[in-house]
Amino acid sequence: MDGKGRCLDDVFVERLWRSFKYEEVYLDTWGLPEWKPSIGQCAESPSMGRGLAELGCHSCGSRPSRSCEGRAAMAKDTNLHGPAHKRRTLVRCLGAVAVLFVMAVWGVVATRHVGTGGERSTAGLRQEERFSQVQSAAGRTDEVPPADPRPSSFRSCRKDPVGGCDYGEACDFTVYDHMCSDGPCEGPQNGDQRCHRVCDDNVCSKGETCEQRLVHDSDTGRRMLPLCMCSGVGFGCPERGPDAKPWPAEGGLEPWRAETDLPFDLYYHAAASTPDRVFVSGGLRRVPGSDSQNAVVPEVYSASLLMRGMLGEWKESGRMPEPLIRHAMAVHGGRLYLAGGEILGASRFVASVSSAPLLEDGTLGPWRTEPPLPSPRGGHALVATAETLWVVGGSLDRAFFDGASTLWRAKFVEGRIVGWESIQAPFTLQYDQTPAVRNDRLFVVDEKDALHSTSLVGLPDWRAENTPQWRDSVTFRANGQRRVQLAALQERMLVILDRGLTLTAPFLAENRLGAWTQASRLHGPDWGGVISVSGTGRVYFFGGGISNLTAPRYVRVWSSGQMVP
């Protein structure tokens, strides 16, 4: 409303509003209650009848505007006092009042923190400061508060079915640890033996109430656990899971999709991908007809990537220089690299590194020996950047599988690996992990399950990252660690844990991680699978093991990707 609007605008209202803004609104400090009397004074003001060019200033009220004090008496009054002029002036002022009222309501709704004088209100400041403190405590800078908690899955956990309870859940089942004269004593099972959300925050979803449940009873005491129980009032409590009512997509992650099965079950194998193909190599497979014997797979297999990231048929691409398990694999510059690993039966790690060219049909050319690792290593990951090849995680000790604090880096020079140098981390890395890379930044997990990152370009700049709140439902290994696999998608970091539990967090400024949330779960595999992220940002999960004794190895392949809004 500054005189530059459309040609059909009311020029009288335009002129009135322009005068009113520059003589009162912009010069004086008003609150909403003061607008009505000031507009009334404006309607009765003789100066509103004068042309803008005739006056050095205007006076819309009973007093001159601040900029006009000392000049108001000098203005020559050429006002009109006829009835028609008064009616026109009143119409103009009423139009301005309507415009001001709409703008006032909109301003109050849109900027609730704005008070009189343009100052933010005390309540608004308190709210902003509180939210800022919550964000800072969580390592976030532009996140919104989390939504209502996820409902319990209510799946049966009587016989530890495949997959078990979801992340942050526990079974309503009591373990009795009493000694009787003739052996252990078993007490009554009062629980429903279903999976319930652990409400240690005293928060449950609709239709559920937080109750203390007995989960361990022994001679030395009892252990209670707060679980979200179905209240059964007004809401249903459906069972959710792979064979029941499915969960919707969560955490910005698409529901997992079944892909073409592997040629056979695989475990302790390695995986890598190119923009048009995925590869798996080595590992163990079950000997047909045997329940306990395993055989090492000496081949490399590949499958082409079809439309929407679907996998084609698996084909043998070639044989490895030597059969390996717990080795690592990566692709760089049209070559497939193998590094380290274990020779089954010898109970020792190796330091060998080999590479082979990738041909157009997915097969491998002749293998070439590369400079070996500084020392034998197994269970590690191989990360290739534009100019370097990194060895991350794993163990140098075959007897105890302890983690290592040393990373190795080699440069690519004219398609060859040149030398290895050691990069010391300020902590011990977890043995069994898959790191992730985004924008030349490496994300890893230490032996205490905390996330860290460092730049892969120049000198290391280790920093702590926002780590998920690991819940009791995430089982620890005998050495106190869990398998954690990281995958950097387009805008989110994905964590895959044992039993297919998944979490995601958004990437914030400077590649920092935002708040973690539960994501679409991968039902089926239990442990031991490996992942690889394709050039299109889709993550693939290959093989592994499951808890079902009739099929302890897994032939399935699953894939997922970040949901596109």
ABEGO torsion letter per residue (X at the ends): XAGABBAABBAAAAAAAAAAAAAAAAABBBBAAAAAAAAAAAAABAAAABBAAABABBBABABBBAAABGAAAABBBABBABAAAAAAAAAAAAAAAAAAAAAAAAAAAABAABBBGGBBBAAAAAAAAAAAAAAAAAGBAABBBBBBBBBBAGBBAAAGBBGEBBBGBBBBBBBBBBBBAAEBBBBBBABAGBBBBBBAAGBBBBGBBBBBBBABBBAAEBBBBBBBBBAGBGBBBBBBEAABBBBBBBGGBBBBBBBBBBABBBBGBBBBBBAABBBBBEEBBBBBGBAABBBBBABBBBBBBBBGGBBBBBBBAEBBABBBBGBBBBBBGGBBBBBEEBBBGAGBBBABBBBBBBBAAGBBBBBBBBBBBABBBBGBBBBBBAABBBBBEEBABAAAGBBBABBBBBBBBGGBBBEBBBBBBABBBBABBBBBBBGGBBBBBBAAGBBBBBBABEBBBBBBBBBBBBBAABBBBAAGBBBBBBBBBAABBBBBBBGGBBBBBBBBBGGBBBBBBBBBBBBGBABGBBBBBBAAGBBBBBEEBBABAABABBABBBBBBBBBX
